[in-house]
């Protein structure tokens, strides 16, 4: 049996925060590309549709597909990106949008950018592992695409730093707000607002562990009014303060555990 040809990393980088950024229509003939917004929002025109999202939404451009990109809104747009060859054709049917609600793809894209281009064989092998982990997230099919919880998760991920109203969440799920609240709680076992708070705290935790950003900046990027609101919600959900999480991670790194948390 012939050995399966694994995807290989071709390019990797970052677009620094910029207002009014745009990229006219273009395509990549011999590689797929993944775009991971880290801050701000962007719109993508592809296959006659316009997709829009920010942190928590990842865009996938299949090889040869023409696409056009631009920043939207007042906040500077920051993105990470990586391109890869797919000799086995595994990703030809990957969705054009993928939810990255837990921030795993963003974390892996940051990590790849730090190591690319590889300086030795060990780094190349490690980059292959990071690429495989990121592509697993890109390839995982959405769970219950038409479900209320799934629709809410996608909307929250795309609008994490914006004020969220019950009307907006219900509209994203295609329901009236009264019916929406009942259906959501039946499916998720929690209220929509408890779900939103938990998703914001999870996003804040990812930023605490993967960036040096101060709490006041993390608060804004994850939809909290200020760092005090973030700290209060974080402690209720995570059982400890944001600073405690950061200190434990730093202590774990110093002790050689890589900062892993239980």
C-alpha positions in Angstrom: 0.0 0.0 0.0 1.5 3.4 -1.0 2.3 5.7 1.9 -0.1 8.6 2.3 1.3 12.0 1.3 0.9 14.4 4.2 0.2 18.1 3.8 3.3 20.3 3.9 3.7 23.9 5.1 4.6 26.3 2.3 4.1 29.8 3.9 3.3 31.3 7.2 3.1 34.9 8.5 1.3 37.7 10.1 -0.4 40.8 8.9 0.3 43.5 11.5 -2.7 45.5 12.9 -3.8 47.9 10.1 -7.0 50.0 9.5 -8.3 49.9 5.9 -6.3 46.9 4.9 -7.4 45.2 1.7 -6.2 42.6 -0.8 -7.6 42.6 -4.3 -8.9 39.4 -5.9 -6.3 36.8 -6.3 -5.8 33.0 -5.9 -3.1 30.5 -5.0 -2.6 27.9 -7.7 -0.6 25.3 -5.9 -1.6 25.7 -2.2 -4.5 26.1 0.2 -4.5 29.0 2.6 -5.9 29.5 6.1 -6.5 33.0 7.4 -6.9 33.4 11.2 -8.1 36.8 12.4 -6.5 37.8 15.8 -8.1 41.3 16.1 -10.6 43.4 14.2 -12.9 42.0 11.6 -12.6 41.2 7.9 -14.8 40.5 4.9 -14.0 37.9 2.3 -15.6 37.6 -1.1 -15.3 34.0 -2.5 -17.5 31.9 -4.7 -19.9 34.8 -5.1 -20.6 35.0 -1.4 -19.3 37.5 1.2 -18.1 36.0 4.5 -17.5 38.2 7.5 -15.9 37.5 10.9 -13.2 38.3 13.4 -11.4 36.4 16.2 -13.0 33.0 16.5 -13.7 32.5 12.8 -11.1 31.1 10.5 -11.3 31.4 6.7 -10.1 28.6 4.3 -9.2 29.3 0.7 -8.9 26.2 -1.5 -6.1 26.2 -4.1 -7.1 28.0 -7.2 -10.2 29.7 -5.7 -10.2 33.5 -6.4 -10.9 35.6 -3.3 -10.9 39.2 -2.2 -10.3 40.4 1.3 -10.7 43.7 3.3 -10.8 45.0 6.8 -14.2 46.1 8.1 -15.1 48.3 11.1 -13.0 50.8 13.0 -10.6 48.5 14.7 -7.3 47.6 13.1 -7.3 44.1 11.5 -4.6 41.7 12.6 -4.4 38.2 11.0 -2.1 35.2 11.0 -2.0 33.0 7.9 -0.4 29.8 6.6 -0.4 28.0 3.3 0.0 24.3 2.6 0.2 21.9 -0.2 -2.3 19.0 -0.1 -0.9 16.2 -2.4 -3.6 13.7 -1.3 -6.5 16.1 -1.9 -7.8 15.7 1.7 -8.9 19.3 2.1 -10.7 20.0 -1.3 -14.0 19.9 0.5 -13.1 21.7 3.7 -15.6 24.4 4.7 -14.8 28.0 3.8 -15.4 29.1 7.4 -14.5 27.2 10.5 -15.3 28.2 14.1 -12.3 28.5 16.4 -14.2 29.3 19.5 -11.5 27.9 21.8 -8.7 29.7 20.0 -6.7 26.6 19.2 -6.1 27.4 15.5 -5.0 30.9 16.4 -2.6 29.6 19.0 -1.1 27.1 16.5 -0.9 29.8 13.8 1.1 32.1 16.2 3.4 29.2 17.1 4.0 28.3 13.4 4.8 31.9 12.6 7.4 32.0 15.4 9.3 29.0 14.0 8.9 29.6 10.2 11.0 29.2 8.2 12.6 26.2 9.8 16.3 26.4 10.6 16.9 22.7 11.0 15.3 19.3 10.6 13.9 19.1 14.1 12.1 22.5 13.7 10.7 21.3 10.3 9.4 18.1 12.0 7.8 20.2 14.8 6.2 22.5 12.3 4.7 19.5 10.6 3.1 18.5 13.9 1.7 22.0 14.5 0.3 22.0 10.9 -1.3 18.6 11.4 -2.9 19.8 14.6 -4.2 23.0 13.0 -5.5 21.2 10.0 -7.4 18.7 12.2 -9.4 21.7 13.5 -9.9 23.0 10.0 -11.1 19.6 8.7 -13.4 18.7 11.6 -17.0 18.9 10.3 -19.3 21.2 12.1 -21.4 19.5 14.7 -25.2 20.0 14.3 -24.8 22.8 11.8 -28.5 23.8 12.0 -28.7 23.4 15.8 -29.4 26.4 18.0 -26.3 26.0 20.1 -24.1 25.6 17.0 -25.6 28.8 15.4 -25.1 30.7 18.6 -21.5 29.5 19.0 -20.7 30.7 15.5 -22.3 34.1 16.1 -20.6 34.6 19.4 -17.2 33.6 18.0 -17.6 36.1 15.1 -18.7 38.9 17.4 -16.9 38.2 20.6 -15.7 41.8 21.1 -19.0 43.4 20.4 -22.1 44.0 22.5 -24.4 41.0 22.2 -28.2 41.3 22.5 -30.7 38.4 22.9 -32.4 39.6 19.7 -29.1 39.2 17.8 -28.5 35.7 19.1 -32.1 34.6 18.3 -31.8 36.0 14.8 -28.6 34.1 14.2 -30.5 30.9 15.1 -33.6 31.9 13.0 -36.0 32.0 16.0 -37.9 34.6 18.0 -36.1 35.6 21.1 -38.7 34.0 23.4 -38.7 30.7 21.6 -34.9 30.9 21.3 -34.3 31.1 25.0 -36.4 28.0 25.7 -34.9 25.9 22.9 -31.3 27.0 23.7 -31.6 26.0 27.4 -33.1 22.7 26.4 -30.3 21.9 24.1 -27.4 23.4 26.1 -28.5 23.0 29.6 -27.7 26.6 30.4 -29.0 30.0 29.5 -27.7 31.9 26.4 -26.1 34.5 28.7 -24.3 31.8 30.7 -23.0 30.3 27.5 -21.8 33.7 26.2 -20.1 34.5 29.4 -18.3 31.1 29.4 -17.2 31.5 25.8 -15.8 34.9 26.6 -13.9 33.6 29.6 -12.5 30.7 27.5 -11.3 33.2 24.9 -9.8 35.3 27.7 -8.0 32.3 29.1 -6.4 31.5 25.7 -5.1 35.1 25.5 -3.8 34.9 29.1 -1.8 31.8 28.3 -0.6 32.7 24.8 0.0 36.5 24.8 1.5 39.1 27.2 -1.5 41.4 26.7 -2.6 43.3 29.8 -6.0 42.5 31.3 -7.6 45.7 30.2 -6.8 44.8 26.5 -7.9 41.2 26.9 -11.2 42.5 28.4 -11.9 44.7 25.4 -11.0 41.9 22.9 -13.3 39.4 24.6 -16.4 41.6 25.1 -16.1 42.7 28.7 -16.7 46.3 29.8 -13.4 46.5 31.7 -10.8 44.3 33.4 -12.9 44.3 36.6 -15.9 42.8 34.8 -13.5 40.3 33.2 -12.0 39.3 36.6 -15.4 38.9 38.2 -16.7 36.6 35.4 -13.5 34.8 35.1 -13.4 33.8 38.8 -17.0 32.7 38.6 -16.4 30.4 35.6 -12.7 29.3 36.1 -12.6 29.3 39.9 -9.6 31.6 40.1 -8.5 35.1 39.0 -7.0 35.8 35.6 -3.7 36.7 37.3 -3.7 33.4 39.2 -4.0 31.6 35.9 -1.1 33.5 34.4 1.1 33.0 37.5 0.4 29.2 37.5 1.3 29.0 33.8 4.5 31.0 34.4 5.4 28.8 37.4 4.8 25.6 35.4 7.0 26.8 32.6 9.8 27.6 35.0 9.5 24.2 36.5 9.6 22.5 33.1 6.0 21.5 32.8 5.4 23.7 29.8 2.8 25.7 31.7 0.1 22.9 31.4 -2.9 23.4 33.6 -5.2 20.9 35.0 
